[in-house]
Amino acid sequence: MTKYEIILYWSEEDNAFIAEVPELPGCAADGASRQEALANVEIVIAEWLETARELGRAIPEPKGRLLFA
Protein backbone atom coordinates (compact mmCIF):
# COMPACT_ATOMS: atom_id res chain seq x y z
CA MET A 1 0.00 0.00 0.00
CA THR A 2 1.27 3.45 -0.87
CA LYS A 3 1.42 6.46 1.40
CA TYR A 4 0.40 9.13 -1.06
CA GLU A 5 -2.58 11.30 -0.20
CA ILE A 6 -5.74 10.32 -2.07
CA ILE A 7 -8.59 12.76 -2.54
CA LEU A 8 -11.92 10.98 -2.95
CA TYR A 9 -15.10 12.69 -4.14
CA TRP A 10 -18.33 12.13 -6.05
CA SER A 11 -18.48 13.50 -9.60
CA GLU A 12 -21.95 14.24 -10.96
CA GLU A 13 -20.41 14.75 -14.40
CA ASP A 14 -18.86 11.27 -14.42
CA ASN A 15 -21.58 9.68 -12.26
CA ALA A 16 -18.80 7.98 -10.28
CA PHE A 17 -16.50 8.38 -7.31
CA ILE A 18 -13.14 9.86 -8.29
CA ALA A 19 -9.88 9.16 -6.46
CA GLU A 20 -7.06 11.58 -7.28
CA VAL A 21 -3.42 11.52 -6.16
CA PRO A 22 -2.25 15.16 -6.19
CA GLU A 23 1.45 14.33 -5.74
CA LEU A 24 1.50 12.13 -8.87
CA PRO A 25 0.46 14.24 -11.88
CA GLY A 26 -2.34 12.66 -13.89
CA CYS A 27 -2.81 9.84 -11.38
CA ALA A 28 -6.52 9.23 -10.81
CA ALA A 29 -9.15 6.53 -11.02
CA ASP A 30 -12.88 6.16 -10.67
CA GLY A 31 -15.39 3.64 -9.42
CA ALA A 32 -19.07 3.06 -8.77
CA SER A 33 -18.37 3.05 -5.00
CA ARG A 34 -15.78 4.62 -2.72
CA GLN A 35 -14.21 1.21 -2.20
CA GLU A 36 -13.98 0.54 -5.93
CA ALA A 37 -12.43 3.96 -6.63
CA LEU A 38 -9.83 3.40 -3.89
CA ALA A 39 -9.00 -0.11 -5.11
CA ASN A 40 -8.67 1.17 -8.68
CA VAL A 41 -6.43 4.09 -7.71
CA GLU A 42 -4.07 1.75 -5.82
CA ILE A 43 -3.57 -0.11 -9.12
CA VAL A 44 -3.04 3.15 -11.01
CA ILE A 45 -0.51 4.36 -8.40
CA ALA A 46 1.50 1.16 -8.83
CA GLU A 47 1.38 1.54 -12.62
CA TRP A 48 2.35 5.24 -12.38
CA LEU A 49 5.37 4.40 -10.21
CA GLU A 50 6.41 1.48 -12.45
CA THR A 51 6.22 3.65 -15.57
CA ALA A 52 8.21 6.45 -13.92
CA ARG A 53 10.93 3.97 -12.92
CA GLU A 54 11.06 2.50 -16.44
CA LEU A 55 11.40 5.97 -17.96
CA GLY A 56 13.96 7.10 -15.39
CA ARG A 57 11.72 9.87 -14.11
CA ALA A 58 11.85 11.28 -10.59
CA ILE A 59 9.36 9.79 -8.15
CA PRO A 60 8.10 12.23 -5.51
CA GLU A 61 8.39 11.18 -1.88
CA PRO A 62 4.97 10.97 -0.23
CA LYS A 63 4.43 14.09 1.86
CA GLY A 64 1.28 12.86 3.55
CA ARG A 65 -1.57 15.23 4.10
CA LEU A 66 -1.47 18.28 1.85
CA LEU A 67 -2.68 21.55 3.31
CA PHE A 68 -4.45 24.16 1.25
CA ALA A 69 -5.10 27.72 2.44
C-alpha positions in Angstrom: 0.0 0.0 0.0 1.3 3.4 -0.9 1.4 6.5 1.4 0.4 9.1 -1.1 -2.6 11.3 -0.2 -5.7 10.3 -2.1 -8.6 12.8 -2.5 -11.9 11.0 -2.9 -15.1 12.7 -4.1 -18.3 12.1 -6.0 -18.5 13.5 -9.6 -22.0 14.2 -11.0 -20.4 14.8 -14.4 -18.9 11.3 -14.4 -21.6 9.7 -12.3 -18.8 8.0 -10.3 -16.5 8.4 -7.3 -13.1 9.9 -8.3 -9.9 9.2 -6.5 -7.1 11.6 -7.3 -3.4 11.5 -6.2 -2.2 15.2 -6.2 1.4 14.3 -5.7 1.5 12.1 -8.9 0.5 14.2 -11.9 -2.3 12.7 -13.9 -2.8 9.8 -11.4 -6.5 9.2 -10.8 -9.2 6.5 -11.0 -12.9 6.2 -10.7 -15.4 3.6 -9.4 -19.1 3.1 -8.8 -18.4 3.0 -5.0 -15.8 4.6 -2.7 -14.2 1.2 -2.2 -14.0 0.5 -5.9 -12.4 4.0 -6.6 -9.8 3.4 -3.9 -9.0 -0.1 -5.1 -8.7 1.2 -8.7 -6.4 4.1 -7.7 -4.1 1.8 -5.8 -3.6 -0.1 -9.1 -3.0 3.1 -11.0 -0.5 4.4 -8.4 1.5 1.2 -8.8 1.4 1.5 -12.6 2.4 5.2 -12.4 5.4 4.4 -10.2 6.4 1.5 -12.4 6.2 3.6 -15.6 8.2 6.5 -13.9 10.9 4.0 -12.9 11.1 2.5 -16.4 11.4 6.0 -18.0 14.0 7.1 -15.4 11.7 9.9 -14.1 11.8 11.3 -10.6 9.4 9.8 -8.1 8.1 12.2 -5.5 8.4 11.2 -1.9 5.0 11.0 -0.2 4.4 14.1 1.9 1.3 12.9 3.5 -1.6 15.2 4.1 -1.5 18.3 1.9 -2.7 21.6 3.3 -4.4 24.2 1.3 -5.1 27.7 2.4 
